[in-house]
Amino acid sequence: MSRLDSFIRRLTAQRDILNAIIDLVEGVKGPVLEFGLGNGRTYDHLREHFPDRRIIAFDWEIRSYSASTPQAENMVTGNIRDTGQAFLGINAALAHADIGTGHDEIDAVTLTWLPQLMAGVLTHHGIAVSGLPLEHPELLPLPLPGGIKEGRYFLYRRT
């Protein structure tokens, strides 16, 4: 499979999962966290589907399109591993992380801290969506929507 096809499948899986969990998240109070703002496509999608929720985005620096950039009070810049720690216990309804690099050695380091961060920011029954697998005792894997290949994207509920 070409890298272009792989990229399209990953983004399609991401969108399909986010669309499928809207009802799951509606019943859970709390903000939405977006780890890895990038150019703001996913943030914009989340904002469209959760217009009444606070959405806090994290990234090294702001590189998003101006129309897809959160207000300053909802944008956290710096190393997500470090900046995310201030949000442990925020009781988020949804946390989304698309911060994988595709480099196994770099992603292995991310996986030493990302599962703990995701579990730590979510409220009871909160939903975690991630491009990397999250092995954590408080994160229960959920079935993926139809048509999404196992291992393409990951979905969890916090116990």
FENURMO-V824336 format. One record per residue. N is the residue number from 0. RES is the residue in one letter. PHI is phi as a letter, one per 30 degrees, with the letter a starting at -180 (999 if undefined). D_CENTER is the distance of its C-alpha to the mean C-alpha in Angstrom with 2 decimals. Layout:
n=N res=RES phi=PHI d_center=D_CENTER
n=N res=RES phi=PHI d_center=D_CENTER
//
This chain:
n=0 res=M phi=999 d_center=25.04
n=1 res=S phi=d d_center=24.76
n=2 res=R phi=d d_center=21.81
n=3 res=L phi=d d_center=21.67
n=4 res=D phi=d d_center=21.58
n=5 res=S phi=d d_center=18.87
n=6 res=F phi=d d_center=16.69
n=7 res=I phi=d d_center=17.54
n=8 res=R phi=d d_center=16.80
n=9 res=R phi=d d_center=13.31
n=10 res=L phi=d d_center=12.55
n=11 res=T phi=d d_center=14.55
n=12 res=A phi=d d_center=12.74
n=13 res=Q phi=e d_center=9.32
n=14 res=R phi=d d_center=11.39
n=15 res=D phi=d d_center=13.39
n=16 res=I phi=d d_center=10.85
n=17 res=L phi=d d_center=9.41
n=18 res=N phi=d d_center=13.15
n=19 res=A phi=d d_center=14.18
n=20 res=I phi=c d_center=12.29
n=21 res=I phi=e d_center=13.58
n=22 res=D phi=d d_center=16.60
n=23 res=L phi=d d_center=14.95
n=24 res=V phi=d d_center=13.09
n=25 res=E phi=e d_center=16.33
n=26 res=G phi=d d_center=18.20
n=27 res=V phi=c d_center=16.11
n=28 res=K phi=d d_center=16.77
n=29 res=G phi=k d_center=14.62
n=30 res=P phi=d d_center=12.38
n=31 res=V phi=c d_center=8.85
n=32 res=L phi=c d_center=6.79
n=33 res=E phi=c d_center=5.09
n=34 res=F phi=c d_center=5.44
n=35 res=G phi=j d_center=7.54
n=36 res=L phi=d d_center=9.37
n=37 res=G phi=h d_center=11.82
n=38 res=N phi=c d_center=14.27
n=39 res=G phi=j d_center=12.35
n=40 res=R phi=d d_center=12.32
n=41 res=T phi=d d_center=8.92
n=42 res=Y phi=e d_center=9.62
n=43 res=D phi=d d_center=12.98
n=44 res=H phi=d d_center=12.01
n=45 res=L phi=d d_center=10.16
n=46 res=R phi=d d_center=13.24
n=47 res=E phi=d d_center=15.52
n=48 res=H phi=d d_center=14.43
n=49 res=F phi=b d_center=14.10
n=50 res=P phi=d d_center=16.96
n=51 res=D phi=c d_center=18.16
n=52 res=R phi=c d_center=15.14
n=53 res=R phi=d d_center=14.48
n=54 res=I phi=b d_center=11.26
n=55 res=I phi=c d_center=10.87
n=56 res=A phi=c d_center=9.56
n=57 res=F phi=b d_center=10.09
n=58 res=D phi=a d_center=11.82
n=59 res=W phi=e d_center=15.19
n=60 res=E phi=a d_center=16.97
n=61 res=I phi=d d_center=16.91
n=62 res=R phi=b d_center=17.39
n=63 res=S phi=d d_center=16.12
n=64 res=Y phi=d d_center=18.71
n=65 res=S phi=e d_center=20.39
n=66 res=A phi=d d_center=19.73
n=67 res=S phi=c d_center=15.94
n=68 res=T phi=c d_center=15.97
n=69 res=P phi=d d_center=15.43
n=70 res=Q phi=d d_center=18.59
n=71 res=A phi=e d_center=19.39
n=72 res=E phi=d d_center=18.81
n=73 res=N phi=c d_center=15.12
n=74 res=M phi=b d_center=14.55
n=75 res=V phi=c d_center=14.40
n=76 res=T phi=c d_center=15.75
n=77 res=G phi=k d_center=16.61
n=78 res=N phi=d d_center=15.42
n=79 res=I phi=e d_center=11.99
n=80 res=R phi=e d_center=13.71
n=81 res=D phi=d d_center=16.35
n=82 res=T phi=d d_center=15.06
n=83 res=G phi=d d_center=12.35
n=84 res=Q phi=d d_center=15.38
n=85 res=A phi=d d_center=16.82
n=86 res=F phi=c d_center=14.17
n=87 res=L phi=e d_center=14.85
n=88 res=G phi=i d_center=16.37
n=89 res=I phi=d d_center=14.98
n=90 res=N phi=i d_center=14.47
n=91 res=A phi=d d_center=11.27
n=92 res=A phi=d d_center=11.31
n=93 res=L phi=b d_center=7.62
n=94 res=A phi=b d_center=4.67
n=95 res=H phi=c d_center=1.09
n=96 res=A phi=b d_center=2.78
n=97 res=D phi=b d_center=5.61
n=98 res=I phi=b d_center=8.34
n=99 res=G phi=d d_center=10.85
n=100 res=T phi=c d_center=14.26
n=101 res=G phi=i d_center=16.27
n=102 res=H phi=c d_center=18.70
n=103 res=D phi=e d_center=19.14
n=104 res=E phi=d d_center=20.61
n=105 res=I phi=d d_center=17.92
n=106 res=D phi=d d_center=15.05
n=107 res=A phi=d d_center=17.35
n=108 res=V phi=d d_center=17.42
n=109 res=T phi=e d_center=13.64
n=110 res=L phi=d d_center=13.78
n=111 res=T phi=d d_center=16.44
n=112 res=W phi=b d_center=14.27
n=113 res=L phi=d d_center=10.51
n=114 res=P phi=e d_center=11.32
n=115 res=Q phi=d d_center=13.46
n=116 res=L phi=d d_center=11.15
n=117 res=M phi=d d_center=8.50
n=118 res=A phi=d d_center=11.70
n=119 res=G phi=d d_center=13.35
n=120 res=V phi=c d_center=11.33
n=121 res=L phi=d d_center=11.23
n=122 res=T phi=d d_center=14.44
n=123 res=H phi=e d_center=16.61
n=124 res=H phi=i d_center=15.37
n=125 res=G phi=d d_center=11.90
n=126 res=I phi=c d_center=9.27
n=127 res=A phi=c d_center=6.48
n=128 res=V phi=b d_center=4.96
n=129 res=S phi=b d_center=5.20
n=130 res=G phi=d d_center=7.74
n=131 res=L phi=c d_center=9.72
n=132 res=P phi=d d_center=11.58
n=133 res=L phi=c d_center=11.26
n=134 res=E phi=c d_center=14.86
n=135 res=H phi=a d_center=15.50
n=136 res=P phi=d d_center=18.28
n=137 res=E phi=c d_center=16.41
n=138 res=L phi=c d_center=13.69
n=139 res=L phi=c d_center=15.50
n=140 res=P phi=d d_center=14.54
n=141 res=L phi=c d_center=14.83
n=142 res=P phi=d d_center=16.59
n=143 res=L phi=d d_center=14.98
n=144 res=P phi=e d_center=16.44
n=145 res=G phi=e d_center=19.66
n=146 res=G phi=i d_center=19.91
n=147 res=I phi=c d_center=16.79
n=148 res=K phi=d d_center=18.13
n=149 res=E phi=e d_center=17.29
n=150 res=G phi=i d_center=15.41
n=151 res=R phi=d d_center=13.92
n=152 res=Y phi=a d_center=10.44
n=153 res=F phi=b d_center=9.79
n=154 res=L phi=b d_center=9.65
n=155 res=Y phi=b d_center=10.83
n=156 res=R phi=b d_center=12.59
n=157 res=R phi=d d_center=13.63
n=158 res=T phi=d d_center=17.41
//
